[in-house]
Each structure stands twice: as structure tokens, then as C-alpha cells.
Amino acid sequence: MDPCCEWHPIHTAPCDGTAVLVFHPAWDMMKVGICFDKSCAWQQPCGDQLQTPKYWTVLPSLPIEEQCDAT
């Protein structure tokens, strides 16, 4: 199974500044969140504070752009 599709309880999330996908049932969408051990508070990468999410999963891989040969 693809690890980016497995949701985990938030207490198992990395708290080292790693960006992860997070979710709370009160939200209408998933969000990217980060947590640092020092604060134990969740925030978005832009610095906006987040309500403590309930679940987390790894971010999906970035898309790979295929380059066209212009010859």
C-alpha cells in the first residue's frame, strides 16, 4: 500500500519540522502542517497556527515533468 494513503493518529506524527498532510474532522479540507518539539503546536508552513489535527500522513511525491524534445 502507498504510504501517502495511510492515515495515522496525530500523536505518531513527526515533530521535527517535517511537513506532513494533516486532517481534522472540523475542517472542510486537508492541510499541510508542521510541528516542532519546542512548541508542540501545529502550524501551516506560512506560520499560521492550526487547530491540533487528529490524523496525519506523508506528503505525496512531487510530479515529474516530462520534457519534450524540440528537435
PQR file of N, CA, C, O and H, with PARSE charges and radii, in Angstrom:
ATOM      1  N   MET A   1       0.849  -1.189   0.000 -0.4000 1.5000
ATOM      2  CA  MET A   1       0.000   0.000   0.000 -0.0000 2.0000
ATOM      3  C   MET A   1       0.888   1.244   0.000  0.5500 1.7000
ATOM      4  O   MET A   1       1.937   1.268   0.644 -0.5500 1.4000
ATOM      5  N   ASP A   2       0.469   2.254  -0.712 -0.4000 1.5000
ATOM      6  CA  ASP A   2       1.198   3.507  -0.812 -0.0000 2.0000
ATOM      7  C   ASP A   2       1.175   4.221   0.541  0.5500 1.7000
ATOM      8  O   ASP A   2       0.094   4.486   1.068 -0.5500 1.4000
ATOM      9  H   ASP A   2      -0.383   2.234  -1.235  0.4000 1.0000
ATOM     10  N   PRO A   3       2.354   4.542   1.123 -0.5600 1.5000
ATOM     11  CA  PRO A   3       2.375   5.178   2.446  0.2800 2.0000
ATOM     12  C   PRO A   3       1.668   6.527   2.485  0.5500 1.7000
ATOM     13  O   PRO A   3       1.224   6.952   3.552 -0.5500 1.4000
ATOM     14  N   CYS A   4       1.550   7.217   1.337 -0.4000 1.5000
ATOM     15  CA  CYS A   4       0.886   8.523   1.378 -0.0000 2.0000
ATOM     16  C   CYS A   4      -0.623   8.379   1.501  0.5500 1.7000
ATOM     17  O   CYS A   4      -1.325   9.379   1.654 -0.5500 1.4000
ATOM     18  H   CYS A   4       1.911   6.872   0.470  0.4000 1.0000
ATOM     19  N   CYS A   5      -1.128   7.172   1.436 -0.4000 1.5000
ATOM     20  CA  CYS A   5      -2.573   6.951   1.561 -0.0000 2.0000
ATOM     21  C   CYS A   5      -2.964   6.416   2.929  0.5500 1.7000
ATOM     22  O   CYS A   5      -4.146   6.179   3.181 -0.5500 1.4000
ATOM     23  H   CYS A   5      -0.558   6.359   1.311  0.4000 1.0000
ATOM     24  N   GLU A   6      -2.005   6.223   3.808 -0.4000 1.5000
ATOM     25  CA  GLU A   6      -2.279   5.677   5.135 -0.0000 2.0000
ATOM     26  C   GLU A   6      -2.334   6.805   6.161  0.5500 1.7000
ATOM     27  O   GLU A   6      -1.350   7.519   6.357 -0.5500 1.4000
ATOM     28  H   GLU A   6      -1.046   6.415   3.603  0.4000 1.0000
ATOM     29  N   TRP A   7      -3.475   6.964   6.809 -0.4000 1.5000
ATOM     30  CA  TRP A   7      -3.636   7.983   7.840 -0.0000 2.0000
ATOM     31  C   TRP A   7      -3.277   7.400   9.195  0.5500 1.7000
ATOM     32  O   TRP A   7      -3.575   6.241   9.482 -0.5500 1.4000
ATOM     33  H   TRP A   7      -4.274   6.384   6.649  0.4000 1.0000
ATOM     34  N   HIS A   8      -2.632   8.214  10.031 -0.4000 1.5000
ATOM     35  CA  HIS A   8      -2.151   7.783  11.344 -0.0000 2.0000
ATOM     36  C   HIS A   8      -2.655   8.749  12.415  0.5500 1.7000
ATOM     37  O   HIS A   8      -2.926   9.913  12.121 -0.5500 1.4000
ATOM     38  H   HIS A   8      -2.390   9.156   9.798  0.4000 1.0000
ATOM     39  N   PRO A   9      -2.782   8.275  13.647 -0.5600 1.5000
ATOM     40  CA  PRO A   9      -3.162   9.181  14.739  0.2800 2.0000
ATOM     41  C   PRO A   9      -2.103  10.273  14.891  0.5500 1.7000
ATOM     42  O   PRO A   9      -0.912  10.018  14.710 -0.5500 1.4000
ATOM     43  N   ILE A  10      -2.533  11.473  15.220 -0.4000 1.5000
ATOM     44  CA  ILE A  10      -1.620  12.616  15.250 -0.0000 2.0000
ATOM     45  C   ILE A  10      -0.502  12.442  16.278  0.5500 1.7000
ATOM     46  O   ILE A  10       0.569  13.026  16.110 -0.5500 1.4000
ATOM     47  H   ILE A  10      -3.501  11.681  15.367  0.4000 1.0000
ATOM     48  N   HIS A  11      -0.714  11.663  17.329 -0.4000 1.5000
ATOM     49  CA  HIS A  11       0.342  11.504  18.337 -0.0000 2.0000
ATOM     50  C   HIS A  11       1.554  10.741  17.787  0.5500 1.7000
ATOM     51  O   HIS A  11       2.602  10.702  18.432 -0.5500 1.4000
ATOM     52  H   HIS A  11      -1.584  11.188  17.466  0.4000 1.0000
ATOM     53  N   THR A  12       1.418  10.136  16.606 -0.4000 1.5000
ATOM     54  CA  THR A  12       2.549   9.429  15.999 -0.0000 2.0000
ATOM     55  C   THR A  12       3.260  10.275  14.932  0.5500 1.7000
ATOM     56  O   THR A  12       4.200   9.801  14.295 -0.5500 1.4000
ATOM     57  H   THR A  12       0.566  10.167  16.083  0.4000 1.0000
ATOM     58  N   ALA A  13       2.818  11.518  14.737 -0.4000 1.5000
ATOM     59  CA  ALA A  13       3.387  12.380  13.695 -0.0000 2.0000
ATOM     60  C   ALA A  13       4.788  12.859  14.067  0.5500 1.7000
ATOM     61  O   ALA A  13       5.103  12.995  15.249 -0.5500 1.4000
ATOM     62  H   ALA A  13       2.055  11.903  15.255  0.4000 1.0000
ATOM     63  N   PRO A  14       5.633  13.115  13.061 -0.5600 1.5000
ATOM     64  CA  PRO A  14       6.949  13.685  13.357  0.2800 2.0000
ATOM     65  C   PRO A  14       6.801  15.110  13.890  0.5500 1.7000
ATOM     66  O   PRO A  14       5.990  15.889  13.388 -0.5500 1.4000
ATOM     67  N   CYS A  15       7.583  15.438  14.900 -0.4000 1.5000
ATOM     68  CA  CYS A  15       7.540  16.784  15.484 -0.0000 2.0000
ATOM     69  C   CYS A  15       8.905  17.442  15.362  0.5500 1.7000
ATOM     70  O   CYS A  15       9.399  18.072  16.296 -0.5500 1.4000
ATOM     71  H   CYS A  15       8.241  14.805  15.308  0.4000 1.0000
ATOM     72  N   ASP A  16       9.504  17.280  14.179 -0.4000 1.5000
ATOM     73  CA  ASP A  16      10.844  17.819  13.930 -0.0000 2.0000
ATOM     74  C   ASP A  16      10.844  18.863  12.814  0.5500 1.7000
ATOM     75  O   ASP A  16      11.894  19.179  12.255 -0.5500 1.4000
ATOM     76  H   ASP A  16       9.102  16.768  13.420  0.4000 1.0000
ATOM     77  N   GLY A  17       9.665  19.398  12.491 -0.4000 1.5000
ATOM     78  CA  GLY A  17       9.565  20.387  11.432 -0.0000 2.0000
ATOM     79  C   GLY A  17       9.304  19.791  10.059  0.5500 1.7000
ATOM     80  O   GLY A  17       9.268  20.518   9.067 -0.5500 1.4000
ATOM     81  H   GLY A  17       8.812  19.142  12.944  0.4000 1.0000
ATOM     82  N   THR A  18       9.121  18.478   9.989 -0.4000 1.5000
ATOM     83  CA  THR A  18       8.798  17.823   8.720 -0.0000 2.0000
ATOM     84  C   THR A  18       7.370  18.175   8.314  0.5500 1.7000
ATOM     85  O   THR A  18       6.445  18.045   9.116 -0.5500 1.4000
ATOM     86  H   THR A  18       9.151  17.887  10.796  0.4000 1.0000
ATOM     87  N   ALA A  19       7.191  18.617   7.084 -0.4000 1.5000
ATOM     88  CA  ALA A  19       5.848  18.928   6.590 -0.0000 2.0000
ATOM     89  C   ALA A  19       5.106  17.630   6.292  0.5500 1.7000
ATOM     90  O   ALA A  19       5.637  16.730   5.642 -0.5500 1.4000
ATOM     91  H   ALA A  19       7.943  18.723   6.433  0.4000 1.0000
ATOM     92  N   VAL A  20       3.875  17.548   6.776 -0.4000 1.5000
ATOM     93  CA  VAL A  20       3.021  16.382   6.542 -0.0000 2.0000
ATOM     94  C   VAL A  20       1.613  16.877   6.196  0.5500 1.7000
ATOM     95  O   VAL A  20       1.276  18.039   6.422 -0.5500 1.4000
ATOM     96  H   VAL A  20       3.443  18.278   7.305  0.4000 1.0000
ATOM     97  N   LEU A  21       0.817  15.991   5.653 -0.4000 1.5000
ATOM     98  CA  LEU A  21      -0.578  16.286   5.365 -0.0000 2.0000
ATOM     99  C   LEU A  21      -1.375  15.954   6.613  0.5500 1.7000
ATOM    100  O   LEU A  21      -1.250  14.856   7.156 -0.5500 1.4000
ATOM    101  H   LEU A  21       1.091  15.047   5.469  0.4000 1.0000
ATOM    102  N   VAL A  22      -2.198  16.900   7.077 -0.4000 1.5000
ATOM    103  CA  VAL A  22      -2.953  16.703   8.317 -0.0000 2.0000
ATOM    104  C   VAL A  22      -4.445  16.915   8.066  0.5500 1.7000
ATOM    105  O   VAL A  22      -4.849  17.542   7.087 -0.5500 1.4000
ATOM    106  H   VAL A  22      -2.299  17.792   6.636  0.4000 1.0000
ATOM    107  N   PHE A  23      -5.255  16.368   8.987 -0.4000 1.5000
ATOM    108  CA  PHE A  23      -6.709  16.475   8.859 -0.0000 2.0000
ATOM    109  C   PHE A  23      -7.360  16.512  10.234  0.5500 1.7000
ATOM    110  O   PHE A  23      -6.932  15.841  11.174 -0.5500 1.4000
ATOM    111  H   PHE A  23      -4.927  15.858   9.782  0.4000 1.0000
ATOM    112  N   HIS A  24      -8.405  17.315  10.314 -0.4000 1.5000
ATOM    113  CA  HIS A  24      -9.271  17.363  11.492 -0.0000 2.0000
ATOM    114  C   HIS A  24     -10.705  17.310  10.976  0.5500 1.7000
ATOM    115  O   HIS A  24     -11.018  17.992  10.001 -0.5500 1.4000
ATOM    116  H   HIS A  24      -8.752  17.860   9.550  0.4000 1.0000
ATOM    117  N   PRO A  25     -11.582  16.528  11.591 -0.5600 1.5000
ATOM    118  CA  PRO A  25     -12.963  16.417  11.106  0.2800 2.0000
ATOM    119  C   PRO A  25     -13.707  17.756  11.029  0.5500 1.7000
ATOM    120  O   PRO A  25     -14.663  17.871  10.262 -0.5500 1.4000
ATOM    121  N   ALA A  26     -13.301  18.758  11.793 -0.4000 1.5000
ATOM    122  CA  ALA A  26     -13.960  20.061  11.755 -0.0000 2.0000
ATOM    123  C   ALA A  26     -13.577  20.875  10.520  0.5500 1.7000
ATOM    124  O   ALA A  26     -14.239  21.860  10.193 -0.5500 1.4000
ATOM    125  H   ALA A  26     -12.524  18.665  12.416  0.4000 1.0000
ATOM    126  N   TRP A  27     -12.509  20.465   9.835 -0.4000 1.5000
ATOM    127  CA  TRP A  27     -12.063  21.182   8.637 -0.0000 2.0000
ATOM    128  C   TRP A  27     -12.803  20.661   7.424  0.5500 1.7000
ATOM    129  O   TRP A  27     -13.308  19.538   7.434 -0.5500 1.4000
ATOM    130  H   TRP A  27     -11.971  19.665  10.101  0.4000 1.0000
ATOM    131  N   ASP A  28     -12.870  21.471   6.380 -0.4000 1.5000
ATOM    132  CA  ASP A  28     -13.502  21.028   5.141 -0.0000 2.0000
ATOM    133  C   ASP A  28     -12.475  20.548   4.117  0.5500 1.7000
ATOM    134  O   ASP A  28     -12.832  20.223   2.984 -0.5500 1.4000
ATOM    135  H   ASP A  28     -12.460  22.383   6.372  0.4000 1.0000
ATOM    136  N   MET A  29     -11.189  20.502   4.515 -0.4000 1.5000
ATOM    137  CA  MET A  29     -10.143  20.030   3.610 -0.0000 2.0000
ATOM    138  C   MET A  29      -8.916  19.593   4.402  0.5500 1.7000
ATOM    139  O   MET A  29      -8.779  19.909   5.584 -0.5500 1.4000
ATOM    140  H   MET A  29     -10.899  20.765   5.435  0.4000 1.0000
ATOM    141  N   MET A  30      -8.040  18.873   3.742 -0.4000 1.5000
ATOM    142  CA  MET A  30      -6.757  18.513   4.333 -0.0000 2.0000
ATOM    143  C   MET A  30      -5.849  19.733   4.262  0.5500 1.7000
ATOM    144  O   MET A  30      -6.053  20.622   3.435 -0.5500 1.4000
ATOM    145  H   MET A  30      -8.152  18.617   2.782  0.4000 1.0000
ATOM    146  N   LYS A  31      -4.848  19.770   5.131 -0.4000 1.5000
ATOM    147  CA  LYS A  31      -3.914  20.899   5.146 -0.0000 2.0000
ATOM    148  C   LYS A  31      -2.495  20.366   5.311  0.5500 1.7000
ATOM    149  O   LYS A  31      -2.293  19.258   5.808 -0.5500 1.4000
ATOM    150  H   LYS A  31      -4.682  19.049   5.803  0.4000 1.0000
ATOM    151  N   VAL A  32      -1.530  21.151   4.895 -0.4000 1.5000
ATOM    152  CA  VAL A  32      -0.134  20.832   5.164 -0.0000 2.0000
ATOM    153  C   VAL A  32       0.194  21.449   6.517  0.5500 1.7000
ATOM    154  O   VAL A  32      -0.097  22.619   6.763 -0.5500 1.4000
ATOM    155  H   VAL A  32      -1.694  22.051   4.491  0.4000 1.0000
ATOM    156  N   GLY A  33       0.799  20.654   7.388 -0.4000 1.5000
ATOM    157  CA  GLY A  33       1.133  21.142   8.713 -0.0000 2.0000
ATOM    158  C   GLY A  33       2.529  20.733   9.127  0.5500 1.7000
ATOM    159  O   GLY A  33       3.084  19.755   8.627 -0.5500 1.4000
ATOM    160  H   GLY A  33       1.035  19.703   7.188  0.4000 1.0000
ATOM    161  N   ILE A  34       3.089  21.504  10.054 -0.4000 1.5000
ATOM    162  CA  ILE A  34       4.382  21.176  10.654 -0.0000 2.0000
ATOM    163  C   ILE A  34       4.275  21.388  12.157  0.5500 1.7000
ATOM    164  O   ILE A  34       3.498  22.212  12.640 -0.5500 1.4000
ATOM    165  H   ILE A  34       2.638  22.299  10.460  0.4000 1.0000
ATOM    166  N   CYS A  35       5.072  20.625  12.870 -0.4000 1.5000
ATOM    167  CA  CYS A  35       5.102  20.722  14.324 -0.0000 2.0000
ATOM    168  C   CYS A  35       6.557  20.663  14.767  0.5500 1.7000
ATOM    169  O   CYS A  35       7.354  19.914  14.203 -0.5500 1.4000
ATOM    170  H   CYS A  35       5.702  19.956  12.478  0.4000 1.0000
ATOM    171  N   PHE A  36       6.897  21.443  15.765 -0.4000 1.5000
ATOM    172  CA  PHE A  36       8.244  21.446  16.327 -0.0000 2.0000
ATOM    173  C   PHE A  36       8.159  21.011  17.781  0.5500 1.7000
ATOM    174  O   PHE A  36       7.230  21.402  18.488 -0.5500 1.4000
ATOM    175  H   PHE A  36       6.250  22.052  16.224  0.4000 1.0000
ATOM    176  N   ASP A  37       9.110  20.211  18.237 -0.4000 1.5000
ATOM    177  CA  ASP A  37       9.113  19.732  19.614 -0.0000 2.0000
ATOM    178  C   ASP A  37       9.001  20.869  20.627  0.5500 1.7000
ATOM    179  O   ASP A  37       8.307  20.747  21.636 -0.5500 1.4000
ATOM    180  H   ASP A  37       9.864  19.894  17.663  0.4000 1.0000
ATOM    181  N   LYS A  38       9.688  21.969  20.347 -0.4000 1.5000
ATOM    182  CA  LYS A  38       9.736  23.073  21.310 -0.0000 2.0000
ATOM    183  C   LYS A  38       8.347  23.623  21.632  0.5500 1.7000
ATOM    184  O   LYS A  38       8.052  23.941  22.784 -0.5500 1.4000
ATOM    185  H   LYS A  38      10.251  22.068  19.527  0.4000 1.0000
ATOM    186  N   SER A  39       7.500  23.734  20.612 -0.4000 1.5000
ATOM    187  CA  SER A  39       6.200  24.374  20.831 -0.0000 2.0000
ATOM    188  C   SER A  39       5.052  23.390  20.999  0.5500 1.7000
ATOM    189  O   SER A  39       4.056  23.702  21.651 -0.5500 1.4000
ATOM    190  H   SER A  39       7.740  23.477  19.676  0.4000 1.0000
ATOM    191  N   CYS A  40       5.184  22.207  20.418 -0.4000 1.5000
ATOM    192  CA  CYS A  40       4.109  21.208  20.411 -0.0000 2.0000
ATOM    193  C   CYS A  40       2.830  21.765  19.800  0.5500 1.7000
ATOM    194  O   CYS A  40       1.746  21.229  20.031 -0.5500 1.4000
ATOM    195  H   CYS A  40       5.993  21.953  19.888  0.4000 1.0000
ATOM    196  N   ALA A  41       2.949  22.832  19.027 -0.4000 1.5000
ATOM    197  CA  ALA A  41       1.799  23.440  18.359 -0.0000 2.0000
ATOM    198  C   ALA A  41       1.927  23.205  16.861  0.5500 1.7000
ATOM    199  O   ALA A  41       3.025  23.260  16.309 -0.5500 1.4000
ATOM    200  H   ALA A  41       3.829  23.267  18.840  0.4000 1.0000
ATOM    201  N   TRP A  42       0.817  22.947  16.218 -0.4000 1.5000
ATOM    202  CA  TRP A  42       0.798  22.726  14.769 -0.0000 2.0000
ATOM    203  C   TRP A  42       0.596  24.048  14.056  0.5500 1.7000
ATOM    204  O   TRP A  42      -0.165  24.907  14.501 -0.5500 1.4000
ATOM    205  H   TRP A  42      -0.075  22.903  16.667  0.4000 1.0000
ATOM    206  N   GLN A  43       1.292  24.193  12.943 -0.4000 1.5000
ATOM    207  CA  GLN A  43       1.130  25.384  12.121 -0.0000 2.0000
ATOM    208  C   GLN A  43       1.267  25.022  10.652  0.5500 1.7000
ATOM    209  O   GLN A  43       1.787  23.962  10.302 -0.5500 1.4000
ATOM    210  H   GLN A  43       1.910  23.495  12.581  0.4000 1.0000
ATOM    211  N   GLN A  44       0.793  25.917   9.805 -0.4000 1.5000
ATOM    212  CA  GLN A  44       0.981  25.755   8.376 -0.0000 2.0000
ATOM    213  C   GLN A  44       2.373  26.262   8.028  0.5500 1.7000
ATOM    214  O   GLN A  44       2.950  27.024   8.803 -0.5500 1.4000
ATOM    215  H   GLN A  44       0.371  26.777  10.089  0.4000 1.0000
ATOM    216  N   PRO A  45       2.936  25.862   6.876 -0.5600 1.5000
ATOM    217  CA  PRO A  45       4.272  26.328   6.502  0.2800 2.0000
ATOM    218  C   PRO A  45       4.405  27.857   6.480  0.5500 1.7000
ATOM    219  O   PRO A  45       5.499  28.381   6.692 -0.5500 1.4000
ATOM    220  N   CYS A  46       3.310  28.570   6.229 -0.4000 1.5000
ATOM    221  CA  CYS A  46       3.353  30.039   6.199 -0.0000 2.0000
ATOM    222  C   CYS A  46       3.410  30.639   7.609  0.5500 1.7000
ATOM    223  O   CYS A  46       3.603  31.846   7.759 -0.5500 1.4000
ATOM    224  H   CYS A  46       2.422  28.144   6.057  0.4000 1.0000
ATOM    225  N   GLY A  47       3.243  29.801   8.642 -0.4000 1.5000
ATOM    226  CA  GLY A  47       3.313  30.266  10.021 -0.0000 2.0000
ATOM    227  C   GLY A  47       1.970  30.388  10.711  0.5500 1.7000
ATOM    228  O   GLY A  47       1.923  30.579  11.926 -0.5500 1.4000
ATOM    229  H   GLY A  47       3.086  28.821   8.519  0.4000 1.0000
ATOM    230  N   ASP A  48       0.868  30.284   9.965 -0.4000 1.5000
ATOM    231  CA  ASP A  48      -0.466  30.348  10.570 -0.0000 2.0000
ATOM    232  C   ASP A  48      -0.674  29.143  11.486  0.5500 1.7000
ATOM    233  O   ASP A  48      -0.351  28.013  11.119 -0.5500 1.4000
ATOM    234  H   ASP A  48       0.907  30.129   8.977  0.4000 1.0000
ATOM    235  N   GLN A  49      -1.211  29.389  12.668 -0.4000 1.5000
ATOM    236  CA  GLN A  49      -1.464  28.319  13.628 -0.0000 2.0000
ATOM    237  C   GLN A  49      -2.615  27.439  13.151  0.5500 1.7000
ATOM    238  O   GLN A  49      -3.543  27.909  12.493 -0.5500 1.4000
ATOM    239  H   GLN A  49      -1.473  30.307  12.966  0.4000 1.0000
ATOM    240  N   LEU A  50      -2.538  26.153  13.495 -0.4000 1.5000
ATOM    241  CA  LEU A  50      -3.593  25.197  13.168 -0.0000 2.0000
ATOM    242  C   LEU A  50      -4.184  24.635  14.456  0.5500 1.7000
ATOM    243  O   LEU A  50      -3.478  24.448  15.447 -0.5500 1.4000
ATOM    244  H   LEU A  50      -1.784  25.771  14.029  0.4000 1.0000
ATOM    245  N   GLN A  51      -5.478  24.371  14.428 -0.4000 1.5000
ATOM    246  CA  GLN A  51      -6.092  23.574  15.490 -0.0000 2.0000
ATOM    247  C   GLN A  51      -5.378  22.222  15.446  0.5500 1.7000
ATOM    248  O   GLN A  51      -5.077  21.730  14.358 -0.5500 1.4000
ATOM    249  H   GLN A  51      -6.052  24.523  13.623  0.4000 1.0000
ATOM    250  N   THR A  52      -5.106  21.624  16.572 -0.4000 1.5000
ATOM    251  CA  THR A  52      -4.403  20.347  16.577 -0.0000 2.0000
ATOM    252  C   THR A  52      -5.168  19.329  15.744  0.5500 1.7000
ATOM    253  O   THR A  52      -6.311  18.994  16.056 -0.5500 1.4000
ATOM    254  H   THR A  52      -5.350  22.023  17.456  0.4000 1.0000
ATOM    255  N   PRO A  53      -4.523  18.831  14.666 -0.5600 1.5000
ATOM    256  CA  PRO A  53      -5.199  17.855  13.815  0.2800 2.0000
ATOM    257  C   PRO A  53      -5.408  16.533  14.536  0.5500 1.7000
ATOM    258  O   PRO A  53      -4.831  16.294  15.597 -0.5500 1.4000
ATOM    259  N   LYS A  54      -6.233  15.682  13.956 -0.4000 1.5000
ATOM    260  CA  LYS A  54      -6.492  14.355  14.514 -0.0000 2.0000
ATOM    261  C   LYS A  54      -5.682  13.272  13.805  0.5500 1.7000
ATOM    262  O   LYS A  54      -5.344  12.249  14.400 -0.5500 1.4000
ATOM    263  H   LYS A  54      -6.702  15.876  13.094  0.4000 1.0000
ATOM    264  N   TYR A  55      -5.371  13.508  12.513 -0.4000 1.5000
ATOM    265  CA  TYR A  55      -4.692  12.497  11.702 -0.0000 2.0000
ATOM    266  C   TYR A  55      -3.614  13.137  10.843  0.5500 1.7000
ATOM    267  O   TYR A  55      -3.660  14.334  10.558 -0.5500 1.4000
ATOM    268  H   TYR A  55      -5.645  14.339  12.029  0.4000 1.0000
ATOM    269  N   TRP A  56      -2.650  12.333  10.435 -0.4000 1.5000
ATOM    270  CA  TRP A  56      -1.591  12.804   9.552 -0.0000 2.0000
ATOM    271  C   TRP A  56      -1.189  11.693   8.587  0.5500 1.7000
ATOM    272  O   TRP A  56      -1.436  10.514   8.839 -0.5500 1.4000
ATOM    273  H   TRP A  56      -2.612  11.361  10.666  0.4000 1.0000
ATOM    274  N   THR A  57      -0.562  12.090   7.473 -0.4000 1.5000
ATOM    275  CA  THR A  57       0.024  11.161   6.516 -0.0000 2.0000
ATOM    276  C   THR A  57       1.172  11.888   5.815  0.5500 1.7000
ATOM    277  O   THR A  57       1.255  13.116   5.864 -0.5500 1.4000
ATOM    278  H   THR A  57      -0.361  13.048   7.268  0.4000 1.0000
ATOM    279  N   VAL A  58       2.041  11.145   5.174 -0.4000 1.5000
ATOM    280  CA  VAL A  58       3.162  11.764   4.464 -0.0000 2.0000
ATOM    281  C   VAL A  58       2.643  12.508   3.238  0.5500 1.7000
ATOM    282  O   VAL A  58       1.592  12.169   2.693 -0.5500 1.4000
ATOM    283  H   VAL A  58       1.974  10.148   5.134  0.4000 1.0000
ATOM    284  N   LEU A  59       3.385  13.517   2.815 -0.4000 1.5000
ATOM    285  CA  LEU A  59       3.030  14.229   1.593 -0.0000 2.0000
ATOM    286  C   LEU A  59       3.303  13.332   0.392  0.5500 1.7000
ATOM    287  O   LEU A  59       4.253  12.550   0.417 -0.5500 1.4000
ATOM    288  H   LEU A  59       4.238  13.792   3.258  0.4000 1.0000
ATOM    289  N   PRO A  60       2.499  13.426  -0.648 -0.5600 1.5000
ATOM    290  CA  PRO A  60       2.782  12.638  -1.861  0.2800 2.0000
ATOM    291  C   PRO A  60       4.047  13.159  -2.537  0.5500 1.7000
ATOM    292  O   PRO A  60       4.488  14.279  -2.280 -0.5500 1.4000
ATOM    293  N   SER A  61       4.611  12.347  -3.387 -0.4000 1.5000
ATOM    294  CA  SER A  61       5.786  12.756  -4.156 -0.0000 2.0000
ATOM    295  C   SER A  61       5.411  13.878  -5.109  0.5500 1.7000
ATOM    296  O   SER A  61       4.268  13.974  -5.557 -0.5500 1.4000
ATOM    297  H   SER A  61       4.253  11.437  -3.597  0.4000 1.0000
ATOM    298  N   LEU A  62       6.382  14.719  -5.412 -0.4000 1.5000
ATOM    299  CA  LEU A  62       6.158  15.794  -6.375 -0.0000 2.0000
ATOM    300  C   LEU A  62       6.044  15.214  -7.777  0.5500 1.7000
ATOM    301  O   LEU A  62       6.676  14.202  -8.081 -0.5500 1.4000
ATOM    302  H   LEU A  62       7.310  14.641  -5.048  0.4000 1.0000
ATOM    303  N   PRO A  63       5.251  15.837  -8.626 -0.5600 1.5000
ATOM    304  CA  PRO A  63       5.156  15.329 -10.006  0.2800 2.0000
ATOM    305  C   PRO A  63       6.470  15.560 -10.751  0.5500 1.7000
ATOM    306  O   PRO A  63       7.202  16.512 -10.479 -0.5500 1.4000
ATOM    307  N   ILE A  64       6.740  14.688 -11.672 -0.4000 1.5000
ATOM    308  CA  ILE A  64       7.937  14.805 -12.514 -0.0000 2.0000
ATOM    309  C   ILE A  64       7.484  15.296 -13.869  0.5500 1.7000
ATOM    310  O   ILE A  64       6.684  14.651 -14.548 -0.5500 1.4000
ATOM    311  H   ILE A  64       6.146  13.914 -11.893  0.4000 1.0000
ATOM    312  N   GLU A  65       8.008  16.449 -14.255 -0.4000 1.5000
ATOM    313  CA  GLU A  65       7.640  16.987 -15.561 -0.0000 2.0000
ATOM    314  C   GLU A  65       8.461  16.310 -16.649  0.5500 1.7000
ATOM    315  O   GLU A  65       9.682  16.187 -16.553 -0.5500 1.4000
ATOM    316  H   GLU A  65       8.658  16.973 -13.704  0.4000 1.0000
ATOM    317  N   GLU A  66       7.768  15.884 -17.666 -0.4000 1.5000
ATOM    318  CA  GLU A  66       8.462  15.294 -18.814 -0.0000 2.0000
ATOM    319  C   GLU A  66       8.821  16.421 -19.763  0.5500 1.7000
ATOM    320  O   GLU A  66       7.991  17.271 -20.086 -0.5500 1.4000
ATOM    321  H   GLU A  66       6.776  15.984 -17.745  0.4000 1.0000
ATOM    322  N   GLN A  67      10.065  16.416 -20.203 -0.4000 1.5000
ATOM    323  CA  GLN A  67      10.490  17.448 -21.134 -0.0000 2.0000
ATOM    324  C   GLN A  67      10.343  16.943 -22.550  0.5500 1.7000
ATOM    325  O   GLN A  67      10.693  15.802 -22.851 -0.5500 1.4000
ATOM    326  H   GLN A  67      10.740  15.726 -19.940  0.4000 1.0000
ATOM    327  N   CYS A  68       9.828  17.788 -23.418 -0.4000 1.5000
ATOM    328  CA  CYS A  68       9.672  17.430 -24.826 -0.0000 2.0000
ATOM    329  C   CYS A  68      10.953  17.765 -25.585  0.5500 1.7000
ATOM    330  O   CYS A  68      11.576  18.796 -25.331 -0.5500 1.4000
ATOM    331  H   CYS A  68       9.544  18.715 -23.173  0.4000 1.0000
ATOM    332  N   ASP A  69      11.334  16.928 -26.482 -0.4000 1.5000
ATOM    333  CA  ASP A  69      12.480  17.193 -27.327 -0.0000 2.0000
ATOM    334  C   ASP A  69      11.996  18.062 -28.477  0.5500 1.7000
ATOM    335  O   ASP A  69      11.178  17.622 -29.285 -0.5500 1.4000
ATOM    336  H   ASP A  69      10.828  16.090 -26.688  0.4000 1.0000
ATOM    337  N   ALA A  70      12.492  19.286 -28.557 -0.4000 1.5000
ATOM    338  CA  ALA A  70      12.016  20.249 -29.560 -0.0000 2.0000
ATOM    339  C   ALA A  70      12.680  20.086 -30.922  0.5500 1.7000
ATOM    340  O   ALA A  70      12.518  20.945 -31.788 -0.5500 1.4000
ATOM    341  H   ALA A  70      13.156  19.643 -27.900  0.4000 1.0000
ATOM    342  N   THR A  71      13.407  19.024 -31.123 -0.4000 1.5000
ATOM    343  CA  THR A  71      14.061  18.857 -32.438 -0.0000 2.0000
ATOM    344  C   THR A  71      13.155  18.186 -33.413  0.5500 1.7000
ATOM    345  O   THR A  71      13.538  17.966 -34.562 -0.5500 1.4000
ATOM    346  H   THR A  71      13.538  18.326 -30.419  0.4000 1.0000
TER
END
